[in-house]
Amino acid sequence: MTTLEATSERPRSGWDRVVAGWLSFFRAEGRWLAVGLAAFAALWYLPVGVPRFDNAVTEALALARWYAREHVLLCLVPAFFIAGAIGVFLSQAAVMRWLGPQAPKAVAYGVASVSGTLLAVCSCTVLPLFASIHRRGAGLGPAIAFLYSGPAINVLAIVLTARVLGFKLGIARAVAAILLSVVVGAAMHLLFLRDERQRQSRGIVLPDEDGEHSLAQTALFFALMVAVLVFANWGAPAEDTGLWAAIYHAKWWITSLASAGLAVMLVVRLRRPPLAVAAAAAPAVIAALAVPDRPHVPFTLGVAGLSLLLLGGEPDDEGRRWFESSWGFARQIMPLLFAGVLVAGFALGRPGHEGIIPSAWVEGAVGGNSLAANLFASVAGAFMYFATLTEVPILEGLLGAGMGQGPALALLLAGPALSLPNMLVIRSVLGTRKTVVYVGLVVIASTISGLVFGAITAA
């Protein structure tokens, strides 16, 4: 017997067995043990009772409550239904024709870049729509242009910016947002061209156009859903006069008419029995007449009635597939959104309130028109959550505190289009690498735009 064989057969000492057991355990469970110890240490040293920390926790919960009350029902729920309808009723051939990789670039980017003029949505509400058109085969570039333009190019927000913050800033925001949507989309297309070619080659087989429903009927169907989304969220204008104010005072009448049109479409397009549609709509109508000052009540009942109508079908029924597609988007997106809202509220608070980061730090970092000021405004805007139109009063306060014109534009370009909740959902659709590049491109483009605008206004 050789020395090596004798050594290998020699019984291990007690210490050898102990060390081997330790190593075996740490190899198998070391990661979970480290996470558990870190979590325990974080809880042990949690600064409960420190005013700034306690206030930041309150702000996180307050922002989540505000988001649930103001955006989930009226913004996200209609957006989920629209996204589900895109996946079921809008043929893949139609999406590919207008937004696909083989579509004329001028057409694809033109359609995507001006889409925001029709959608008064925030950075979170646009997400299910983006996920749906991307899933249906839209090219990465046009899909990204749509993702950016949806919340960034909002006619009402641009008009409000011009009236409150100045005509120059309003025009600069409109022009720069359209240009940035195309530039960022094209850059994403070029940077991930190989991935896009692989995605397209994996089998996007174009089906024939759906002959069961006419193009006019499909267009009307989507127009009614978009009308519900837009007018239900029509914000109050700065002045109680003019066209915008008139629409604001009639918003619920317009929303009701669009909802009635959808009820008719349920009968005509989805072949739901008229009596069933009437029975589903009756609670919403009664609630609207009984509590006209609480529009969330009839809106909730209307959504519940629509859901029950759509579920009442065979597994391959169009209406049932519409609901299941919408529910799939809601299940994927909602948990990430609320997690992001809690983190954003903890870090930065609500408009007019402080989180863990003092607002004085933000105000002191965005003065003048330096590269640092514009970059800070872009990064801060990218991680903050802005509901539609709330960026205008926030910028009004920051400008009054000494913010430069360039950083103001940088924040207007990065803020409404991005947020921490928005990033988490984009990552679930595109992956970490593409999300990081997209966020970086928006921040860089917003910073450059702010620098150029600041230099022009200072000249």
C-alpha positions as CSV (number, residue, x, y, z in Angstrom):
1,M,0.0,0.0,0.0
2,T,1.4,3.4,-1.0
3,T,1.7,6.4,1.3
4,L,-1.0,8.2,-0.7
5,E,-3.5,5.3,-0.3
6,A,-2.8,5.1,3.4
7,T,-3.3,8.8,3.8
8,S,-6.7,8.7,1.9
9,E,-7.9,5.8,4.0
10,R,-6.8,7.3,7.3
11,P,-9.9,8.2,9.5
12,R,-10.5,11.9,9.8
13,S,-9.9,13.5,13.1
14,G,-12.8,15.2,15.1
15,W,-11.7,18.6,14.0
16,D,-11.6,17.5,10.3
17,R,-15.2,16.3,10.6
18,V,-16.3,19.5,12.3
19,V,-14.7,21.8,9.7
20,A,-16.1,19.6,6.9
21,G,-19.6,20.0,8.4
22,W,-19.2,23.7,8.6
23,L,-18.0,24.1,5.0
24,S,-20.9,21.8,3.8
25,F,-23.4,24.0,5.6
26,F,-22.1,27.3,4.5
27,R,-21.8,26.2,0.9
28,A,-25.5,25.1,0.9
29,E,-27.0,27.8,3.2
30,G,-24.4,30.5,3.5
31,R,-26.3,33.0,1.2
32,W,-29.5,32.7,3.2
33,L,-27.7,32.9,6.5
34,A,-26.0,36.1,5.4
35,V,-29.3,37.6,4.2
36,G,-31.0,36.6,7.5
37,L,-28.2,38.1,9.6
38,A,-28.2,41.3,7.6
39,A,-32.0,41.6,8.0
40,F,-31.8,40.9,11.7
41,A,-29.1,43.5,12.2
42,A,-31.1,46.0,10.2
43,L,-34.1,45.4,12.4
44,W,-32.0,45.5,15.6
45,Y,-30.5,48.9,14.7
46,L,-33.7,50.3,13.1
47,P,-33.8,54.0,14.1
48,V,-37.4,54.0,15.3
49,G,-38.1,57.1,17.3
50,V,-35.7,59.3,15.3
51,P,-38.0,62.0,13.9
52,R,-36.7,62.0,10.3
53,F,-36.9,58.2,10.0
54,D,-40.4,58.1,11.5
55,N,-41.5,60.8,9.1
56,A,-40.0,59.0,6.2
57,V,-41.9,55.8,7.1
58,T,-45.1,57.9,7.4
59,E,-44.4,59.5,4.0
60,A,-43.9,56.0,2.4
61,L,-47.2,54.8,3.6
62,A,-48.9,58.1,2.8
63,L,-47.6,58.1,-0.7
64,A,-48.8,54.4,-1.1
65,R,-52.2,55.3,0.2
66,W,-52.4,58.4,-2.1
67,Y,-51.3,56.3,-5.1
68,A,-53.9,53.6,-4.3
69,R,-56.7,56.2,-4.0
70,E,-55.8,58.4,-6.9
71,H,-54.1,56.2,-9.5
72,V,-55.0,52.5,-9.3
73,L,-58.7,52.6,-9.9
74,L,-58.9,55.5,-12.4
75,C,-55.5,55.2,-14.1
76,L,-54.1,51.7,-13.9
77,V,-57.3,49.6,-14.1
78,P,-58.4,51.2,-17.4
79,A,-54.8,50.8,-18.6
80,F,-54.8,47.1,-17.7
81,F,-58.0,46.6,-19.7
82,I,-56.6,48.5,-22.7
83,A,-53.4,46.4,-22.5
84,G,-55.4,43.2,-22.3
85,A,-57.5,44.3,-25.3
86,I,-54.3,45.0,-27.3
87,G,-53.2,41.4,-26.6
88,V,-56.5,39.9,-27.6
89,F,-58.2,42.1,-30.1
90,L,-55.4,43.9,-31.9
91,S,-53.9,41.6,-34.5
92,Q,-50.2,41.0,-34.4
93,A,-50.1,41.9,-38.1
94,A,-51.4,45.4,-37.3
95,V,-48.9,46.0,-34.5
96,M,-46.1,44.8,-36.8
97,R,-47.2,46.9,-39.7
98,W,-47.1,50.1,-37.7
99,L,-44.5,49.4,-35.0
100,G,-42.6,46.3,-36.0
101,P,-39.0,46.1,-37.1
102,Q,-40.0,45.9,-40.8
103,A,-42.2,49.0,-40.6
104,P,-40.9,52.2,-42.2
105,K,-38.8,53.9,-39.5
106,A,-40.5,57.2,-40.1
107,V,-43.9,55.7,-39.6
108,A,-42.9,53.5,-36.5
109,Y,-41.2,56.3,-34.6
110,G,-43.7,58.9,-35.7
111,V,-46.6,56.9,-34.4
112,A,-44.8,56.1,-31.1
113,S,-43.4,59.5,-30.5
114,V,-46.7,61.4,-30.7
115,S,-48.8,58.8,-28.8
116,G,-48.5,60.8,-25.6
117,T,-50.7,63.5,-27.0
118,L,-53.6,61.1,-26.7
119,L,-52.8,59.7,-23.3
120,A,-52.8,61.8,-20.2
121,V,-50.9,59.1,-18.3
122,C,-48.1,58.9,-15.8
123,S,-44.9,56.8,-15.9
124,C,-46.7,53.9,-14.3
125,T,-50.0,53.9,-16.2
126,V,-48.1,53.6,-19.5
127,L,-46.4,50.4,-18.4
128,P,-49.1,47.8,-19.2
129,L,-49.6,49.4,-22.6
130,F,-45.9,49.3,-23.4
131,A,-45.7,45.7,-22.2
132,S,-48.6,44.7,-24.4
133,I,-47.3,46.2,-27.6
134,H,-43.8,44.9,-27.0
135,R,-45.2,41.4,-26.4
136,R,-47.2,41.6,-29.6
137,G,-44.0,42.1,-31.6
138,A,-43.4,45.9,-31.7
139,G,-39.7,46.6,-32.3
140,L,-37.6,47.6,-29.3
141,G,-37.0,51.1,-30.7
142,P,-40.6,52.1,-31.4
143,A,-41.8,50.4,-28.1
144,I,-39.2,52.5,-26.1
145,A,-40.3,55.6,-28.0
146,F,-43.9,54.9,-26.9
147,L,-42.8,54.1,-23.4
148,Y,-41.0,57.5,-23.1
149,S,-43.5,59.6,-25.0
150,G,-46.6,58.3,-23.2
151,P,-46.1,60.3,-20.0
152,A,-43.7,62.9,-21.4
153,I,-45.7,64.3,-24.3
154,N,-49.0,65.2,-22.6
155,V,-50.8,68.2,-24.2
156,L,-52.4,69.4,-21.0
157,A,-49.1,69.1,-19.1
158,I,-47.2,71.0,-21.7
159,V,-49.9,73.8,-21.8
160,L,-49.8,74.0,-18.0
161,T,-46.0,74.2,-18.1
162,A,-46.1,77.1,-20.5
163,R,-48.7,79.0,-18.6
164,V,-47.3,78.4,-15.1
165,L,-43.5,78.1,-15.7
166,G,-43.1,80.2,-18.8
167,F,-43.7,80.0,-22.5
168,K,-40.1,79.2,-23.3
169,L,-39.9,76.3,-20.9
170,G,-43.2,74.9,-22.2
171,I,-42.1,74.9,-25.8
172,A,-38.7,73.5,-24.9
173,R,-40.4,70.7,-23.0
174,A,-42.7,69.8,-26.0
175,V,-39.9,69.9,-28.6
176,A,-37.3,68.1,-26.5
177,A,-39.7,65.3,-25.4
178,I,-40.6,64.4,-29.0
179,L,-36.9,64.5,-30.0
180,L,-35.8,62.5,-27.0
181,S,-38.4,59.8,-27.5
182,V,-37.0,59.2,-31.0
183,V,-33.4,59.5,-30.0
184,V,-33.6,57.2,-27.0
185,G,-35.7,54.7,-29.0
186,A,-33.3,54.6,-31.9
187,A,-30.3,54.3,-29.6
188,M,-31.9,51.3,-27.8
189,H,-32.6,49.7,-31.2
190,L,-28.9,50.1,-32.3
191,L,-27.4,49.1,-29.0
192,F,-29.5,45.9,-28.9
193,L,-29.8,45.2,-32.6
194,R,-28.4,41.6,-32.2
195,D,-30.9,40.8,-29.5
196,E,-33.8,42.3,-31.6
197,R,-32.8,40.2,-34.6
198,Q,-32.8,37.1,-32.4
199,R,-36.2,38.0,-30.9
200,Q,-37.7,38.5,-34.3
201,S,-36.2,35.4,-35.7
202,R,-37.7,33.2,-32.9
203,G,-41.0,33.1,-34.6
204,I,-43.1,36.1,-35.0
205,V,-45.4,34.5,-37.6
206,L,-47.8,37.1,-39.0
207,P,-51.3,35.9,-39.0
208,D,-53.9,37.1,-41.4
209,E,-55.8,40.2,-40.4
210,D,-58.8,39.4,-38.2
211,G,-61.8,39.4,-40.6
212,E,-64.4,38.9,-37.9
213,H,-64.4,42.6,-36.8
214,S,-63.9,45.6,-39.1
215,L,-61.1,48.0,-38.7
216,A,-63.6,50.8,-37.9
217,Q,-65.2,48.7,-35.1
218,T,-61.9,47.9,-33.6
219,A,-60.8,51.6,-33.8
220,L,-64.0,52.7,-32.1
221,F,-63.6,50.0,-29.4
222,F,-60.1,51.2,-28.5
223,A,-61.1,54.9,-28.8
224,L,-63.9,54.4,-26.2
225,M,-61.5,52.7,-23.8
226,V,-58.9,55.5,-24.2
227,A,-61.6,58.1,-23.7
228,V,-62.5,56.5,-20.4
229,L,-58.9,56.6,-19.3
230,V,-58.2,60.1,-20.5
231,F,-61.4,61.9,-19.3
232,A,-61.7,60.1,-16.0
233,N,-58.2,61.5,-15.1
234,W,-58.7,64.9,-16.6
235,G,-57.0,67.3,-14.1
236,A,-58.3,70.6,-12.9
237,P,-56.8,73.5,-14.9
238,A,-55.0,76.4,-13.3
239,E,-57.8,78.8,-14.2
240,D,-61.5,78.0,-14.2
241,T,-62.1,79.3,-17.7
242,G,-61.5,78.2,-21.2
243,L,-61.8,74.9,-23.0
244,W,-59.8,72.8,-20.5
245,A,-62.0,74.0,-17.7
246,A,-65.1,73.2,-19.6
247,I,-63.9,69.7,-20.3
248,Y,-62.9,69.3,-16.6
249,H,-66.5,70.2,-15.5
250,A,-68.0,67.8,-18.0
251,K,-65.4,65.0,-17.5
252,W,-67.7,62.5,-15.8
253,W,-70.5,63.1,-18.4
254,I,-68.0,62.3,-21.1
255,T,-66.6,59.3,-19.2
256,S,-70.2,58.0,-18.8
257,L,-70.9,58.4,-22.5
258,A,-67.8,56.5,-23.4
259,S,-68.7,53.8,-20.8
260,A,-72.2,53.5,-22.4
261,G,-70.5,53.1,-25.8
262,L,-68.4,50.3,-24.3
263,A,-71.6,48.6,-23.0
264,V,-73.0,48.7,-26.5
265,M,-69.7,47.2,-27.8
266,L,-70.0,44.3,-25.3
267,V,-73.3,43.4,-27.0
268,V,-72.2,44.0,-30.6
269,R,-68.6,42.8,-30.5
270,L,-68.5,40.3,-27.7
271,R,-72.1,39.0,-28.0
272,R,-73.0,39.4,-24.4
273,P,-76.8,39.3,-23.8
274,P,-78.3,42.8,-23.6
275,L,-80.1,42.0,-20.4
276,A,-76.9,40.8,-18.8
277,V,-75.1,44.0,-19.8
278,A,-77.9,46.1,-18.5
279,A,-77.9,44.2,-15.2
280,A,-74.1,44.6,-14.8
281,A,-74.3,48.3,-15.6
282,A,-77.3,49.0,-13.3
283,P,-75.4,49.3,-10.0
284,A,-73.0,51.8,-11.5
285,V,-75.8,53.9,-12.9
286,I,-77.7,53.8,-9.6
287,A,-74.6,54.8,-7.7
288,A,-73.8,57.6,-10.1
289,L,-77.3,59.1,-9.4
290,A,-77.2,58.4,-5.7
291,V,-73.7,59.7,-4.9
292,P,-72.7,62.0,-7.8
293,D,-70.0,63.6,-5.7
294,R,-68.2,60.3,-5.2
295,P,-67.3,59.1,-8.7
296,H,-65.0,56.4,-7.5
297,V,-68.1,54.4,-6.3
298,P,-69.8,54.0,-9.7
299,F,-66.5,53.6,-11.4
300,T,-65.7,50.7,-9.1
301,L,-69.1,49.1,-9.6
302,G,-68.7,49.5,-13.4
303,V,-65.3,47.8,-13.4
304,A,-66.7,44.9,-11.3
305,G,-69.7,44.6,-13.6
306,L,-67.4,44.5,-16.7
307,S,-65.2,41.9,-15.1
308,L,-68.1,39.6,-14.3
309,L,-69.5,39.9,-17.8
310,L,-66.1,39.1,-19.3
311,L,-65.6,36.1,-17.0
312,G,-69.0,34.7,-18.0
313,G,-67.8,32.8,-21.0
314,E,-66.0,29.7,-22.3
315,P,-62.2,29.5,-21.9
316,D,-61.7,30.4,-25.6
317,D,-64.3,33.2,-25.5
318,E,-62.9,36.6,-26.6
319,G,-64.2,38.4,-23.5
320,R,-62.8,35.8,-21.1
321,R,-59.4,36.0,-22.8
322,W,-59.6,39.8,-22.6
323,F,-60.1,39.6,-18.8
324,E,-57.4,37.0,-18.3
325,S,-54.9,39.0,-20.4
326,S,-55.7,42.1,-18.4
327,W,-55.4,40.2,-15.1
328,G,-52.0,38.9,-16.2
329,F,-50.7,42.4,-16.6
330,A,-52.1,43.5,-13.3
331,R,-50.6,40.5,-11.5
332,Q,-47.2,41.2,-13.0
333,I,-47.1,44.9,-12.6
334,M,-49.0,45.9,-9.4
335,P,-46.7,44.3,-6.7
336,L,-43.6,46.0,-8.3
337,L,-45.3,49.3,-8.5
338,F,-46.4,49.4,-4.9
339,A,-42.9,48.3,-3.8
340,G,-41.4,51.1,-5.8
341,V,-43.9,53.7,-4.5
342,L,-43.0,52.7,-0.9
343,V,-39.3,53.1,-1.5
344,A,-39.8,56.4,-3.4
345,G,-42.0,57.8,-0.6
346,F,-39.5,56.8,2.1
347,A,-36.6,58.4,0.2
348,L,-38.1,61.6,-1.2
349,G,-41.6,61.9,0.4
350,R,-44.7,63.4,-1.3
351,P,-44.8,66.7,-3.1
352,G,-44.4,69.3,-0.3
353,H,-43.3,66.8,2.3
354,E,-39.8,65.4,3.1
355,G,-38.6,61.8,3.1
356,I,-35.4,60.6,4.5
357,I,-33.5,62.8,2.1
358,P,-33.8,66.5,3.1
359,S,-35.4,68.7,0.4
360,A,-32.9,71.4,1.1
361,W,-30.2,69.1,-0.4
362,V,-32.2,68.9,-3.6
363,E,-32.9,72.6,-3.8
364,G,-29.2,73.4,-3.1
365,A,-28.0,71.1,-5.9
366,V,-30.0,72.4,-8.8
367,G,-29.1,76.0,-8.8
368,G,-27.4,77.5,-11.9
369,N,-26.7,75.7,-15.1
370,S,-23.7,73.6,-14.4
371,L,-23.3,70.0,-15.6
372,A,-23.6,68.8,-12.0
373,A,-26.9,70.7,-11.5
374,N,-28.4,69.3,-14.7
375,L,-27.2,65.8,-13.9
376,F,-28.5,65.9,-10.4
377,A,-31.9,67.2,-11.6
378,S,-32.1,64.4,-14.2
379,V,-31.2,61.6,-11.7
380,A,-33.5,63.0,-8.9
381,G,-36.3,63.3,-11.4
382,A,-35.7,59.8,-12.7
383,F,-36.2,58.2,-9.2
384,M,-39.0,60.5,-8.0
385,Y,-42.6,59.6,-8.7
386,F,-44.6,62.3,-10.5
387,A,-48.3,61.8,-11.0
388,T,-49.6,63.5,-14.2
389,L,-49.4,67.4,-13.9
390,T,-47.8,67.3,-10.4
391,E,-44.4,68.1,-11.8
392,V,-45.5,71.6,-12.6
393,P,-46.2,72.9,-9.1
394,I,-43.1,71.0,-7.8
395,L,-41.0,72.8,-10.4
396,E,-42.7,76.1,-9.5
397,G,-41.5,75.8,-5.9
398,L,-38.0,74.7,-7.0
399,L,-37.6,77.6,-9.4
400,G,-38.7,80.0,-6.7
401,A,-36.0,78.5,-4.5
402,G,-33.3,79.3,-7.1
403,M,-33.4,76.3,-9.5
404,G,-31.9,77.1,-12.9
405,Q,-33.9,76.9,-16.2
406,G,-31.6,74.2,-17.5
407,P,-32.1,71.8,-14.6
408,A,-35.8,72.6,-14.6
409,L,-36.1,71.3,-18.2
410,A,-33.8,68.3,-17.3
411,L,-36.2,67.3,-14.5
412,L,-39.3,67.8,-16.7
413,L,-37.8,65.5,-19.3
414,A,-36.6,62.7,-16.9
415,G,-39.2,63.0,-14.1
416,P,-42.6,62.3,-15.7
417,A,-41.1,59.5,-18.0
418,L,-39.2,57.6,-15.3
419,S,-39.7,56.7,-11.6
420,L,-38.4,53.9,-9.3
421,P,-41.7,51.9,-9.6
422,N,-41.5,52.4,-13.4
423,M,-38.0,51.0,-13.5
424,L,-38.9,47.9,-11.5
425,V,-41.7,47.0,-14.0
426,I,-39.5,47.8,-17.1
427,R,-36.9,45.4,-15.7
428,S,-39.5,42.6,-15.5
429,V,-40.3,43.2,-19.2
430,L,-36.9,43.9,-20.7
431,G,-34.4,42.6,-18.2
432,T,-31.8,44.3,-16.1
433,R,-29.3,45.2,-18.8
434,K,-31.8,46.9,-21.2
435,T,-33.5,48.7,-18.3
436,V,-30.2,50.1,-17.0
437,V,-29.2,51.3,-20.5
438,Y,-32.7,52.9,-21.0
439,V,-32.6,54.8,-17.7
440,G,-29.0,55.9,-18.5
441,L,-30.0,57.2,-21.9
442,V,-32.9,59.2,-20.6
443,V,-30.7,60.7,-17.8
444,I,-27.9,61.6,-20.3
445,A,-30.3,63.0,-22.9
446,S,-32.2,65.0,-20.3
447,T,-28.9,66.4,-18.9
448,I,-27.7,67.5,-22.3
449,S,-31.0,69.0,-23.1
450,G,-31.0,71.0,-19.8
451,L,-27.4,72.2,-20.5
452,V,-28.3,73.4,-24.0
453,F,-31.6,75.1,-22.9
454,G,-29.9,76.7,-19.9
455,A,-27.1,78.1,-22.2
456,I,-29.7,79.5,-24.6
457,T,-31.8,81.2,-22.0
458,A,-28.7,82.7,-20.3
459,A,-27.4,84.1,-23.6
